Amino acid sequence: MKLPLLLILLISSHVVDSQIVYDPQISYEAPGGLMDQSILREMDITFYDPQYDSILDTNWYANTGLRLPATILLDGIYYPDVAIRYKGNSTFAIPSGQNNPKLPFNIDMNDLVPGQNLMGYKKVKLANAMFDPTFVKEITAYNIYRRYLPSPEANFMKVNVQGNYLGLYVNTEAVDPQFLMKHFNDHNGPLFKCDPIQQYGQPGPTGSSNLAWLGPDTTAYYDHYALKSQEGWEELVNLINVLNNSPADLDTVLNIDRVLWAFAVNQVILNLDTYNGLYQHNYYLYQTGDGLFQMIPWDVSESYLAALLGANFNSTELYEYDPYNGYNNWWYPLCYYLTSNPDSHYGKIYTAHLRTIMNESLDATAVLNEANTLQALAYDAADTDPNKYFTMANYSGNVTSEMVIPFVFSAAGITSTIDLRKPYLESITSIAQVPPTIGTPVILPPVGSGSNYVTAQVSGGNSVELMATISPYSSKFISIPMYDDGTNGDQVSGDGNYTGLFPWHFGGYQAKFYIRANNAVATMLNPERAEYEFYIYDLPLDIDEENSNLHVNIYPNPANDAIHVDNPEGVLLSYSILNSLGKTVSEGDLNSTTIDIDSYSSGVYFINFHDLNGNRLVKKLIINK
């Protein structure tokens, strides 16, 4: 069961209704679930074919995607006919080439048995952590990502195959339709895994998922991205076209704030094995029903620099990797447009996100405690792992310090990376700038006919914005200026309380909003994790017939199957019908004198009529079946 929303009740004599802060953590696994990090489960895999390894190995190199049937036993529950293949790239090819049997698995629970799932999950992905002596870099990194944008979860899994203990694995949540429904409440849009087609160490075509423009031919992108939905190439090419050829319109095709958060986490915790790092891959793009692509992090095992420590003989250049321009961000159009200039609009928001993550999550002590707890849970499983790639001394030591095997392998430590990264970030001029401060916003009593104002105490700012939306996708926030001049709903000029008007005159909508304050050098948000978190305010329903220029009646009322609309002046009308929760259940142009309500359940509804001149009228309707 999911936890309830985190309620923040505003204690003020001016408050007319409580607002809440939406807590996106309710979307993540509840205690006791498959991804619960406090539980170390043991999975027994038995392939029907004892020659499974050679078959799956051959098909990985042939890139056929072949799966073999097997059974799984987990927590005493038997699952027949699951479909399994090897996954990964270098994490498969390197151990396979060394005849190490601890290879990564991709498990499909319902490929052979429709509806079968493993504790609610249809896919399970088991990573062998071959580049991570600690086993905890990916888990602790995902715990940071999830604070700021929709992200997979990860935990431990002991794995036996054909009755033999194969080793300790990292169980990583798949980015699949279940993940999409959990975080976006839809799963039918285009989904791309942004990884080039080439396989590690194998001949064949090469590519880059850097979102560079390759022309309008969709086939030109096939080597660069992997389509994971039924269709979507045209949508992806359109995104890339807009990014490269009309970037001013990028917010019409991309959820920019999600990208800024992803880029900011990548940089703060030095996950450079992704788009705004050293290599342009390891992320997903998914287009939600609002037409915007979302960036989803993936394969974050190289966080805290990790094995990428060996990517440069001068490790200082890696620990002090420029979060704005890196080595060559001008090659990567999304970085160049969004983050290369810290003084730009998006650059300041990106910097605000960097500050928030640094302040909340770049705490060496807290991450060390988390890593120690995880490692204590998995210690025996790691100690007895017959196929682990490193020693138990590395298991604990690489948490706090670099592990270097000269000319063979090196891995940055977790807390040692934080200790080097944080002071460097704090020394960057744009990050060190002092942003405005924003107090808790307060909803003011409605003024006039349905005008809803919000006010907040702001200091150190020269412009303040109410960012608001009524989108069910919590996107496409619009900017409304907030004033401290005694006008536009502001009560006292110059008192530091800035006031803004929700742009939706007719209530009944759920307004999602946050406050953004700016000065000449910095930006601040409240909540700081906006737009992933935001305030929710249910705009009160407003029925105002006396002051309306429209003269419309409905009957019968109560009704059960249809209502007649009396429009004596014959004006062109549009309408929307809202239920008692303020959710729009129907809308359109009024093309006849009746509205069909036969499919609606009993209850109280509100019909909002409006004409081409902006006049509107709200009628209360009771449906009684």
Solvent accessible surface area in square Angstrom, and as a share of the most:
residue,aa,sasa,rsa
1,M,213,0.95
2,K,115,0.49
3,L,124,0.62
4,P,113,0.71
5,L,54,0.27
6,L,102,0.51
7,L,107,0.53
8,I,62,0.32
9,L,114,0.57
10,L,21,0.10
11,I,172,0.87
12,S,42,0.27
13,S,110,0.71
14,H,89,0.40
15,V,34,0.20
16,V,61,0.35
17,D,67,0.35
18,S,55,0.36
19,Q,0,0.00
20,I,34,0.17
21,V,8,0.05
22,Y,51,0.19
23,D,29,0.15
24,P,3,0.02
25,Q,46,0.21
26,I,33,0.17
27,S,12,0.08
28,Y,9,0.03
29,E,48,0.22
30,A,28,0.22
31,P,117,0.73
32,G,39,0.37
33,G,16,0.15
34,L,2,0.01
35,M,5,0.02
36,D,22,0.11
37,Q,41,0.18
38,S,83,0.53
39,I,59,0.30
40,L,47,0.23
41,R,18,0.07
42,E,74,0.33
43,M,0,0.00
44,D,47,0.24
45,I,1,0.00
46,T,65,0.38
47,F,5,0.02
48,Y,114,0.43
49,D,54,0.28
50,P,98,0.62
51,Q,114,0.51
52,Y,31,0.12
53,D,63,0.33
54,S,63,0.41
55,I,52,0.26
56,L,3,0.02
57,D,35,0.18
58,T,86,0.50
59,N,28,0.14
60,W,23,0.08
61,Y,78,0.29
62,A,63,0.49
63,N,92,0.47
64,T,81,0.47
65,G,46,0.44
66,L,74,0.37
67,R,48,0.17
68,L,21,0.10
69,P,51,0.32
70,A,0,0.00
71,T,14,0.08
72,I,1,0.00
73,L,74,0.37
74,L,2,0.01
75,D,87,0.45
76,G,69,0.66
77,I,94,0.48
78,Y,131,0.50
79,Y,22,0.08
80,P,51,0.32
81,D,53,0.27
82,V,0,0.00
83,A,2,0.01
84,I,0,0.00
85,R,62,0.22
86,Y,7,0.03
87,K,32,0.14
88,G,35,0.34
89,N,65,0.33
90,S,26,0.17
91,T,38,0.22
92,F,0,0.00
93,A,12,0.09
94,I,45,0.23
95,P,0,0.00
96,S,19,0.12
97,G,62,0.60
98,Q,125,0.56
99,N,139,0.71
100,N,28,0.14
101,P,68,0.43
102,K,0,0.00
103,L,5,0.03
104,P,1,0.01
105,F,1,0.00
106,N,2,0.01
107,I,0,0.00
108,D,15,0.08
109,M,0,0.00
110,N,42,0.21
111,D,81,0.42
112,L,87,0.43
113,V,49,0.28
114,P,119,0.75
115,G,53,0.51
116,Q,23,0.10
117,N,60,0.31
118,L,0,0.00
119,M,70,0.31
120,G,39,0.37
121,Y,27,0.10
122,K,83,0.35
123,K,61,0.26
124,V,2,0.01
125,K,21,0.09
126,L,0,0.00
127,A,19,0.15
128,N,1,0.00
129,A,16,0.12
130,M,15,0.07
131,F,44,0.18
132,D,7,0.04
133,P,2,0.01
134,T,0,0.00
135,F,10,0.04
136,V,0,0.00
137,K,0,0.00
138,E,13,0.06
139,I,0,0.00
140,T,0,0.00
141,A,0,0.00
142,Y,1,0.00
143,N,20,0.10
144,I,2,0.01
145,Y,0,0.00
146,R,50,0.18
147,R,67,0.25
148,Y,0,0.00
149,L,0,0.00
150,P,4,0.02
151,S,0,0.00
152,P,0,0.00
153,E,8,0.03
154,A,0,0.00
155,N,2,0.01
156,F,2,0.01
157,M,1,0.00
158,K,48,0.20
159,V,0,0.00
160,N,14,0.07
161,V,5,0.03
162,Q,63,0.28
163,G,69,0.66
164,N,104,0.54
165,Y,51,0.19
166,L,16,0.08
167,G,0,0.00
168,L,0,0.00
169,Y,0,0.00
170,V,3,0.02
171,N,1,0.01
172,T,5,0.03
173,E,8,0.03
174,A,4,0.03
175,V,9,0.05
176,D,18,0.09
177,P,72,0.46
178,Q,58,0.26
179,F,1,0.00
180,L,2,0.01
181,M,81,0.36
182,K,50,0.21
183,H,31,0.14
184,F,21,0.09
185,N,120,0.62
186,D,25,0.13
187,H,77,0.34
188,N,130,0.67
189,G,15,0.14
190,P,15,0.09
191,L,7,0.03
192,F,0,0.00
193,K,47,0.20
194,C,0,0.00
195,D,29,0.15
196,P,26,0.16
197,I,80,0.40
198,Q,61,0.27
199,Q,33,0.15
200,Y,103,0.39
201,G,72,0.69
202,Q,63,0.28
203,P,128,0.81
204,G,51,0.49
205,P,74,0.46
206,T,98,0.57
207,G,17,0.17
208,S,40,0.26
209,S,0,0.00
210,N,30,0.15
211,L,4,0.02
212,A,30,0.23
213,W,82,0.29
214,L,80,0.40
215,G,15,0.15
216,P,113,0.71
217,D,81,0.42
218,T,32,0.19
219,T,75,0.44
220,A,40,0.31
221,Y,0,0.00
222,Y,97,0.37
223,D,46,0.24
224,H,33,0.15
225,Y,9,0.03
226,A,37,0.29
227,L,51,0.25
228,K,105,0.44
229,S,31,0.20
230,Q,180,0.80
231,E,131,0.59
232,G,3,0.03
233,W,42,0.15
234,E,134,0.60
235,E,63,0.28
236,L,0,0.00
237,V,11,0.06
238,N,70,0.36
239,L,3,0.01
240,I,0,0.00
241,N,52,0.27
242,V,18,0.11
243,L,5,0.02
244,N,49,0.25
245,N,87,0.45
246,S,44,0.28
247,P,43,0.27
248,A,86,0.67
249,D,70,0.36
250,L,1,0.00
251,D,75,0.39
252,T,82,0.48
253,V,17,0.10
254,L,4,0.02
255,N,8,0.04
256,I,12,0.06
257,D,15,0.08
258,R,19,0.07
259,V,0,0.00
260,L,1,0.01
261,W,0,0.00
262,A,2,0.02
263,F,0,0.00
264,A,0,0.00
265,V,0,0.00
266,N,7,0.04
267,Q,1,0.01
268,V,0,0.00
269,I,2,0.01
270,L,0,0.00
271,N,2,0.01
272,L,0,0.00
273,D,19,0.10
274,T,6,0.03
275,Y,1,0.00
276,N,2,0.01
277,G,0,0.00
278,L,28,0.14
279,Y,101,0.38
280,Q,20,0.09
281,H,45,0.20
282,N,7,0.04
283,Y,3,0.01
284,Y,4,0.02
285,L,0,0.00
286,Y,0,0.00
287,Q,32,0.14
288,T,6,0.04
289,G,56,0.53
290,D,22,0.11
291,G,28,0.27
292,L,4,0.02
293,F,1,0.00
294,Q,6,0.03
295,M,6,0.02
296,I,1,0.00
297,P,8,0.05
298,W,18,0.06
299,D,49,0.26
300,V,1,0.00
301,S,26,0.17
302,E,13,0.06
303,S,0,0.00
304,Y,0,0.00
305,L,0,0.00
306,A,1,0.00
307,A,22,0.17
308,L,20,0.10
309,L,12,0.06
310,G,59,0.56
311,A,48,0.37
312,N,35,0.18
313,F,221,0.92
314,N,73,0.38
315,S,38,0.25
316,T,73,0.43
317,E,81,0.36
318,L,0,0.00
319,Y,10,0.04
320,E,79,0.36
321,Y,2,0.01
322,D,49,0.25
323,P,1,0.01
324,Y,8,0.03
325,N,61,0.31
326,G,17,0.16
327,Y,101,0.38
328,N,51,0.26
329,N,4,0.02
330,W,162,0.57
331,W,146,0.51
332,Y,16,0.06
333,P,24,0.15
334,L,1,0.00
335,C,0,0.00
336,Y,133,0.50
337,Y,74,0.28
338,L,1,0.00
339,T,1,0.01
340,S,22,0.14
341,N,76,0.39
342,P,37,0.23
343,D,107,0.55
344,S,36,0.23
345,H,103,0.46
346,Y,48,0.18
347,G,0,0.00
348,K,38,0.16
349,I,12,0.06
350,Y,0,0.00
351,T,4,0.02
352,A,6,0.05
353,H,0,0.00
354,L,0,0.00
355,R,24,0.09
356,T,4,0.02
357,I,0,0.00
358,M,8,0.04
359,N,115,0.59
360,E,72,0.32
361,S,3,0.02
362,L,3,0.01
363,D,63,0.32
364,A,25,0.19
365,T,88,0.51
366,A,55,0.43
367,V,8,0.04
368,L,52,0.26
369,N,83,0.42
370,E,44,0.20
371,A,0,0.00
372,N,72,0.37
373,T,97,0.56
374,L,8,0.04
375,Q,13,0.06
376,A,76,0.59
377,L,63,0.31
378,A,0,0.00
379,Y,99,0.38
380,D,106,0.55
381,A,4,0.03
382,A,0,0.00
383,D,69,0.36
384,T,85,0.50
385,D,4,0.02
386,P,87,0.55
387,N,25,0.13
388,K,51,0.22
389,Y,49,0.19
390,F,32,0.13
391,T,80,0.46
392,M,35,0.15
393,A,76,0.59
394,N,34,0.17
395,Y,3,0.01
396,S,64,0.41
397,G,31,0.30
398,N,1,0.01
399,V,2,0.01
400,T,67,0.39
401,S,54,0.35
402,E,75,0.34
403,M,18,0.08
404,V,85,0.49
405,I,74,0.38
406,P,90,0.57
407,F,213,0.89
408,V,115,0.66
409,F,40,0.17
410,S,18,0.12
411,A,0,0.00
412,A,0,0.00
413,G,0,0.00
414,I,0,0.00
415,T,9,0.05
416,S,22,0.14
417,T,2,0.01
418,I,4,0.02
419,D,86,0.44
420,L,89,0.44
421,R,1,0.00
422,K,58,0.25
423,P,73,0.46
424,Y,44,0.17
425,L,0,0.00
426,E,87,0.39
427,S,80,0.52
428,I,32,0.16
429,T,97,0.56
430,S,17,0.11
431,I,8,0.04
432,A,64,0.49
433,Q,56,0.25
434,V,118,0.68
435,P,24,0.15
436,P,0,0.00
437,T,83,0.48
438,I,26,0.13
439,G,27,0.26
440,T,71,0.41
441,P,0,0.00
442,V,29,0.17
443,I,0,0.00
444,L,10,0.05
445,P,58,0.36
446,P,62,0.39
447,V,83,0.48
448,G,75,0.72
449,S,34,0.22
450,G,9,0.09
451,S,24,0.15
452,N,2,0.01
453,Y,25,0.09
454,V,0,0.00
455,T,17,0.10
456,A,2,0.02
457,Q,84,0.37
458,V,7,0.04
459,S,61,0.40
460,G,57,0.55
461,G,21,0.20
462,N,104,0.53
463,S,50,0.32
464,V,5,0.03
465,E,31,0.14
466,L,0,0.00
467,M,11,0.05
468,A,0,0.00
469,T,6,0.03
470,I,57,0.29
471,S,20,0.13
472,P,117,0.73
473,Y,73,0.28
474,S,18,0.12
475,S,1,0.01
476,K,109,0.46
477,F,22,0.09
478,I,82,0.42
479,S,59,0.38
480,I,24,0.12
481,P,71,0.45
482,M,9,0.04
483,Y,78,0.30
484,D,27,0.14
485,D,68,0.35
486,G,35,0.34
487,T,71,0.41
488,N,81,0.42
489,G,28,0.27
490,D,9,0.04
491,Q,118,0.52
492,V,85,0.49
493,S,72,0.46
494,G,64,0.62
495,D,60,0.31
496,G,13,0.13
497,N,51,0.26
498,Y,40,0.15
499,T,2,0.01
500,G,2,0.02
501,L,71,0.35
502,F,2,0.01
503,P,59,0.37
504,W,44,0.16
505,H,83,0.37
506,F,12,0.05
507,G,0,0.00
508,G,5,0.05
509,Y,46,0.17
510,Q,75,0.33
511,A,0,0.00
512,K,20,0.08
513,F,0,0.00
514,Y,5,0.02
515,I,0,0.00
516,R,17,0.06
517,A,0,0.00
518,N,28,0.14
519,N,26,0.13
520,A,81,0.63
521,V,69,0.39
522,A,1,0.01
523,T,2,0.01
524,M,41,0.18
525,L,7,0.04
526,N,22,0.11
527,P,14,0.09
528,E,69,0.31
529,R,51,0.19
530,A,0,0.00
531,E,21,0.09
532,Y,10,0.04
533,E,25,0.11
534,F,7,0.03
535,Y,9,0.04
536,I,13,0.06
537,Y,2,0.01
538,D,77,0.40
539,L,3,0.02
540,P,53,0.33
541,L,60,0.30
542,D,25,0.13
543,I,72,0.36
544,D,25,0.13
545,E,84,0.38
546,E,167,0.75
547,N,117,0.60
548,S,17,0.11
549,N,102,0.52
550,L,7,0.04
551,H,105,0.47
552,V,4,0.02
553,N,79,0.41
554,I,19,0.10
555,Y,114,0.43
556,P,76,0.48
557,N,66,0.34
558,P,76,0.48
559,A,7,0.05
560,N,75,0.38
561,D,74,0.38
562,A,37,0.29
563,I,2,0.01
564,H,55,0.25
565,V,3,0.02
566,D,54,0.28
567,N,38,0.20
568,P,91,0.58
569,E,102,0.46
570,G,59,0.57
571,V,54,0.31
572,L,135,0.67
573,L,9,0.04
574,S,27,0.17
575,Y,30,0.11
576,S,7,0.05
577,I,0,0.00
578,L,0,0.00
579,N,32,0.16
580,S,72,0.46
581,L,150,0.75
582,G,8,0.08
583,K,139,0.59
584,T,47,0.27
585,V,60,0.35
586,S,30,0.20
587,E,125,0.56
588,G,32,0.31
589,D,92,0.48
590,L,30,0.15
591,N,140,0.72
592,S,64,0.41
593,T,78,0.45
594,T,72,0.42
595,I,8,0.04
596,D,104,0.54
597,I,0,0.00
598,D,89,0.46
599,S,105,0.68
600,Y,31,0.12
601,S,79,0.51
602,S,65,0.42
603,G,29,0.28
604,V,52,0.30
605,Y,16,0.06
606,F,16,0.07
607,I,0,0.00
608,N,12,0.06
609,F,0,0.00
610,H,68,0.30
611,D,18,0.10
612,L,148,0.73
613,N,131,0.67
614,G,61,0.59
615,N,38,0.19
616,R,37,0.14
617,L,5,0.03
618,V,0,0.00
619,K,25,0.11
620,K,95,0.40
621,L,0,0.00
622,I,71,0.36
623,I,2,0.01
624,N,95,0.49
625,K,116,0.49
